[in-house]
Amino acid sequence: MRRLKKGDHIRVVSPSSSIERIGGFETNVAAKEKLEALGFRLSFSEHYFENDIFDSAPIASRVADLEAAFANETVDAILTTIGGFNCNELLPYLDFDLIAQNPKIFCGYSDTTALLNAIYAKTGMQTYMGPAYSSFKMEQGQQYQTTSWLNAVTQDTYQLTPSLEWSSDAWYLPDAPRTFYPTEWKVYNPGQASGIAIGGNISTLNLLTGTEFAPRPDKYVLFLEEAEDDDYLIIARHLTALLQAYPNPQAVVFGRFPKETRLTEEILLTILDKHPILKKVPVLYDLDFAHTQPLFTITIGGQVEIDTKTFSITFS
């Protein structure tokens, strides 16, 4: 897959929620301006402004837009608008042969977890869990987020490093107060490991269990996080189900959980203590990805090496 470079053409699509769910096009135009300032050209999918009672476009429109983005030879990369609740609806209807024949950078997070992992499972094409289009309108914390994204999509090998500070707040609202805390990546169980990175949003990844769209690499490293919608009781249940579906990870990496989940460090450690496998493999937690800000970018389907002693996470 070709790396991204200045002057390349990025297509923005909405396989889950539409731009209307997050205030409309003009409210998010700062994201467009940010990406253009980085040297990229942007376009938006044909059905970009469609919006139904589920805050998304009809399935046929979303499938058409995604396939058109992959098929268009002038498009170098694809960003999703935002996450949502329903991109797994698209999976039975996508032409995965077309996607495999036109590999290109595809990036998003949250509900996009279903597509990121399904595309890797069906085609072997690596995908990217990182900022969505709308993420680029964030101001505070954006430098770390953008740098991490550029490292992932422009380089063959890159290393993840901690942010200086993080927040769990309504960053997308223009007047919302923001509170930042010092970043501290933490070790639950030490060790070194390597494998193929899969994962993302825990509850969304669980939707793939038992389907042809679930990734099945021999040696895998799980990167897991959850959104604001579930509390710690639901997250614990989802994690149990996921570890039953993926019982032999080489390592597990947890992103920070948003404050709305009420998942304190004490509760998280108690949940992790329930699972013997997590005492046998390297486990890190409170890392910079998904539903707290800023977030780093990882390669789904990429080879990753982890060393908890040095907090080294390297993709190659």
C-alpha positions in Angstrom: 0.0 0.0 0.0 1.3 3.4 -1.0 2.1 5.9 1.8 0.4 9.2 2.0 2.2 12.3 0.9 1.5 16.1 0.6 -0.7 16.8 -2.3 -2.6 13.5 -2.1 -6.4 13.3 -2.4 -8.4 12.3 0.7 -12.1 11.2 0.2 -14.3 11.7 3.3 -17.2 9.1 3.7 -19.8 8.4 6.3 -20.2 4.6 6.7 -21.8 5.2 10.1 -23.2 8.5 11.3 -23.6 11.4 8.9 -22.1 14.9 9.2 -25.5 16.1 10.4 -25.3 14.1 13.6 -22.3 16.3 14.6 -23.7 19.7 13.6 -23.5 19.7 9.8 -20.8 20.6 7.3 -20.1 24.2 8.3 -19.8 23.3 11.9 -17.0 20.9 11.0 -15.3 23.0 8.3 -12.3 23.6 10.6 -11.4 19.9 10.0 -11.3 20.5 6.3 -9.1 23.5 6.8 -6.7 21.7 9.0 -6.2 18.8 6.6 -5.8 21.2 3.7 -3.2 23.2 5.7 -1.3 19.9 6.0 -1.1 19.8 2.2 -3.9 17.4 1.3 -6.8 17.8 -1.1 -10.3 16.8 0.1 -13.5 15.6 -1.5 -16.7 14.3 -0.1 -18.7 11.3 -1.1 -21.8 11.6 -3.4 -24.3 10.8 -0.6 -22.4 12.7 2.1 -25.4 14.9 3.1 -28.0 12.2 3.3 -29.4 11.8 6.8 -32.2 9.5 8.0 -33.9 8.9 11.4 -30.8 6.9 12.4 -28.5 9.9 11.8 -27.0 8.1 8.8 -27.6 7.5 5.1 -29.4 4.4 3.8 -27.3 1.3 3.5 -27.2 1.4 -0.3 -25.9 5.0 -0.3 -23.2 4.2 2.3 -22.0 1.1 0.4 -22.0 3.0 -2.9 -19.9 5.8 -1.4 -17.4 3.5 0.2 -16.9 1.4 -3.0 -16.7 4.5 -5.1 -13.9 5.9 -2.9 -11.9 2.7 -3.3 -12.5 2.4 -7.0 -11.6 6.0 -7.8 -8.0 6.0 -8.9 -7.6 9.7 -8.0 -8.4 9.0 -4.3 -5.3 8.2 -2.3 -6.8 7.8 1.2 -10.2 7.6 2.9 -11.3 9.1 6.2 -14.6 8.4 7.9 -16.6 11.4 9.1 -17.2 10.0 12.6 -18.2 6.8 14.3 -21.8 5.9 15.1 -23.8 2.7 15.5 -24.4 0.9 12.3 -21.5 0.4 9.9 -21.7 -3.4 10.4 -24.9 -3.2 8.3 -22.7 -2.6 5.3 -20.6 -5.8 5.6 -22.7 -8.3 3.6 -23.1 -5.9 0.7 -19.5 -4.7 0.2 -17.5 -5.8 -2.8 -14.4 -6.9 -0.9 -12.7 -8.0 -4.2 -13.0 -4.4 -5.4 -11.4 -3.2 -2.1 -8.6 -5.7 -2.4 -7.8 -4.6 -5.9 -7.6 -1.0 -4.9 -5.7 -0.9 -1.6 -5.5 2.5 0.0 -5.3 4.1 3.4 -8.6 3.8 5.2 -8.9 5.4 8.7 -11.4 6.0 11.4 -12.3 4.8 14.9 -15.2 3.8 17.2 -18.0 2.2 15.1 -15.6 2.1 12.2 -13.9 -0.8 14.1 -16.3 -3.2 12.3 -15.1 -2.0 8.9 -11.4 -1.8 9.8 -11.3 -5.3 11.0 -13.6 -6.8 8.4 -11.6 -5.3 5.5 -8.4 -6.8 7.0 -10.1 -10.2 7.6 -11.6 -10.4 4.1 -8.8 -8.9 2.0 -5.6 -8.9 4.1 -5.4 -5.1 3.5 -4.1 -3.1 6.5 -6.4 -0.4 7.8 -5.9 2.4 10.4 -7.6 3.1 13.7 -7.1 6.7 14.3 -8.7 10.1 14.0 -11.8 10.5 11.9 -12.3 13.6 9.7 -14.2 15.5 12.4 -11.3 14.8 14.9 -9.2 17.3 13.0 -11.3 20.2 14.1 -10.1 19.7 17.7 -7.6 22.4 18.8 -6.0 21.5 22.2 -4.2 18.2 21.8 -4.3 18.3 18.0 -0.5 18.4 17.5 0.1 15.0 19.2 -2.9 13.5 17.4 -1.9 14.8 13.9 1.8 13.9 14.4 0.8 10.3 15.4 -1.5 10.0 12.4 1.1 11.3 10.0 3.7 8.9 11.4 1.3 6.0 10.7 0.1 6.9 7.3 3.4 8.2 5.8 6.0 5.8 7.2 6.5 2.0 6.9 7.7 1.8 10.5 6.6 4.0 13.4 6.7 4.0 17.2 3.9 5.1 19.5 4.8 7.5 22.3 2.7 8.9 25.1 1.0 12.3 24.8 1.9 15.0 27.4 -1.6 15.3 28.6 -5.1 14.0 28.0 -8.8 15.0 28.4 -12.2 13.3 28.6 -14.6 16.0 27.7 -16.9 17.4 25.0 -14.0 18.7 22.8 -16.3 18.9 19.8 -18.5 21.7 21.4 -16.9 25.1 20.7 -17.6 26.6 24.2 -17.2 23.4 26.3 -14.6 23.7 29.1 -11.7 21.3 28.8 -9.7 19.8 31.6 -6.3 18.1 31.0 -4.4 15.6 33.1 -0.8 14.4 32.9 -0.5 11.3 30.7 0.7 8.1 32.4 0.7 4.8 30.4 0.6 1.9 32.9 1.5 -1.7 33.1 -0.9 -4.4 34.4 1.4 -7.3 33.5 5.0 -6.9 32.2 6.6 -8.5 29.3 7.6 -8.5 25.6 5.5 -9.7 22.7 4.8 -9.3 19.0 1.9 -10.1 16.7 -0.7 -8.7 14.4 -2.7 -5.8 15.7 -6.4 -6.2 15.7 -9.2 -4.6 17.8 -10.7 -1.2 18.5 -14.0 -0.6 20.2 -14.8 -3.6 22.3 -18.5 -3.8 21.8 -18.2 -3.2 18.1 -15.5 -5.8 17.6 -17.8 -8.2 19.4 -20.4 -7.7 16.7 -18.1 -9.6 14.3 -17.8 -12.7 16.5 -19.1 -15.8 14.6 -19.1 -14.0 11.2 -16.9 -14.2 8.2 -15.8 -10.7 9.0 -13.9 -11.4 12.2 -10.1 -11.3 11.8 -8.3 -14.5 12.7 -4.5 -14.0 12.6 -2.5 -16.8 14.2 -0.6 -14.5 16.6 -2.5 -11.3 17.5 -2.2 -8.3 19.8 -5.5 -6.8 21.0 -6.0 -3.1 21.2 -9.2 -2.4 23.1 -11.3 0.6 24.1 -14.8 1.6 24.8 -17.0 4.6 24.2 -19.0 6.8 26.6 -22.2 4.9 26.0 -21.5 1.9 28.3 -20.8 1.8 32.0 -18.2 -0.5 33.6 -20.7 -3.4 34.1 -21.4 -3.6 30.4 -17.7 -3.1 29.5 -16.8 -6.0 31.8 -19.3 -8.2 30.1 -18.1 -7.2 26.6 -14.5 -7.9 27.6 -15.4 -11.4 28.9 -17.1 -12.2 25.6 -14.2 -10.9 23.5 -11.6 -12.9 25.5 -13.7 -16.0 24.9 -13.7 -15.2 21.2 -9.9 -14.3 21.2 -8.6 -16.5 24.1 -4.9 -16.4 23.2 -3.6 -12.9 22.6 0.1 -12.3 22.6 -0.5 -9.0 24.4 -3.5 -6.7 25.3 -3.4 -2.9 25.2 -6.2 -0.9 26.7 -7.0 2.7 25.8 -8.2 5.1 28.5 -11.9 4.8 29.3 -14.1 8.0 29.2 -15.2 9.4 32.5 -18.9 8.6 31.6 -18.2 4.9 31.9 -17.4 5.3 35.6 -14.5 2.8 35.1 -12.0 3.9 37.7 -8.6 2.4 37.9 -9.6 0.3 40.9 -12.6 -1.1 39.0 -10.6 -1.7 35.9 -7.9 -3.7 37.8 -10.6 -5.7 39.5 -12.0 -6.6 36.1 -8.6 -7.5 34.7 -8.0 -9.7 37.7 -10.9 -12.0 36.6 -9.1 -13.2 33.5 -6.1 -15.5 34.0 -4.8 -14.9 30.5 -4.1 -11.3 31.4 -1.6 -12.4 34.0 0.3 -14.5 31.4 0.8 -11.9 28.6 2.0 -8.3 28.5 -0.9 -5.9 29.3 -0.8 -2.1 29.2 -3.6 0.3 30.1 -4.5 4.0 30.0 -3.0 4.5 26.6 -3.8 7.3 24.1 -6.5 5.9 21.8 -10.1 6.1 21.0 -12.7 7.9 23.2 -10.4 10.2 25.2 -8.3 12.9 23.6 -5.8 13.1 21.9 -5.6 9.7 20.2 -2.7 7.9 18.4 -3.1 5.9 15.2 -2.4 2.2 14.9 -2.4 -0.2 11.9 -5.0 -2.9 12.0 -3.4 -6.0 10.4 0.1 -4.5 11.1 3.0 -6.2 12.8 3.5 -4.7 16.3 6.2 -5.3 18.9 5.6 -4.4 22.5 8.0 -4.1 25.5 6.3 -2.9 28.7 9.6 -2.2 30.4 10.4 0.7 28.0 6.8 1.3 27.0 7.9 0.6 23.5 5.2 -0.1 20.9 6.6 -0.3 17.3 4.7 -1.0 14.1 6.5 -2.3 11.0 
